[in-house]
Amino acid sequence: MLESVEARMEAFIADLDNREIMDLFRRLPAGKRLRAKLVLKIAGEREEAVKLAAVIEMIHAASLLHDDVIDDAQTRRGVASMNATEGSKQAIMMGDILYSKGFEELTGFERRIAAAVAGAVTQLSIGELMDVRLGERFNPDKEAYMKMVYQKTAALIEATAASAAMLAGKEAEVYATYGRNLGIAFQIIDDILDITQSAEKLGKPAMHDLEEGKTTLPYIYLYEALGERERQKLISLHGKPLDESARAWIKEKMVASGALQRAYLEAKALGEEAVALMRKAGEPALAEIVTAMIEREF
């Protein structure tokens, strides 16, 4: 199913007639291709659906290249990031190329489809900026964090599902809600796994979010549950390298306070709403994607 999307992405890059760009593109880790799967499951494997899936995956890949530069990330999906191997300038320029080519191909779609995807990319960029701003200090504001998560992660998944529904003549708003819930729940589960899973499973250091200055939902809930002295200790760990003692303390408090369970239940509630929508729409495969994501260990 996804082979046709991969082939279309390569064809887009081949159009640029630049061997170096093709080489760099082929070295990018493919990841789960969640957005492509959504398009193909909603709109089928028709030619336009494959093209839309390829465009959205190129845009997503571009955002990850820029994200790694902003975060100074040395790995991506368990392998060295492009900014680590080629430098930040190359990674940024490659991201720009993928964005530009993706938008060039997007212009060939019906206006409302192109507008949905383009609007989501604007939200994604704002979300990236907000992520940087929120990382400047410990952020206990759940509303600010959830808005950033919607913009940075969920908006593109929402637009993916909605635009695929438009392509297939289905009710776009139903699929948009599904995509929005999936995107937010996906990020919350990632937040949880960053705390509970090993570096080997994550493909990056465990608890890397807090070290990077990211106050994710479990940390916000932990902050709410702690007394003032322990709140100050948690704040003191924000944005700093964590030793084993600090990691053990965080894990202990996360479990004892119920912060992890509270975050998980929030993701589960969003997921269950998305599942119900898809079951009602007669889309069991889309319901299964949500269930698998909620239950994953990574």
Secondary structure, DSSP 4 states (H G I P E B T S, - for coil): --HHHHHHHHHHHHTT--HHHHHHHHTS--TT-HHHHHHHHHH-S-HHHHHHHHHHHHHHHHHHHHHHHHHT-SEETTEE-HHHHT-HHHHHHHHHHHHHHHHHHHTTS-HHHHHHHHHHHHHHHHHHHHHHHHTTS----HHHHHHHHIIIIIHHHHHHHHHHHHHHTS-HHHHHHHHHHHHHHHHHHHHHHHHHS-HHHHTS-TTHHHHHT---HHHHHHHHHS-HHHHHHHHHHTTS---HHHHHHHHHHHHHHTHHHHHHHHHHHHHHHHHHHHHHTT-HHHHHHHHHHHH---
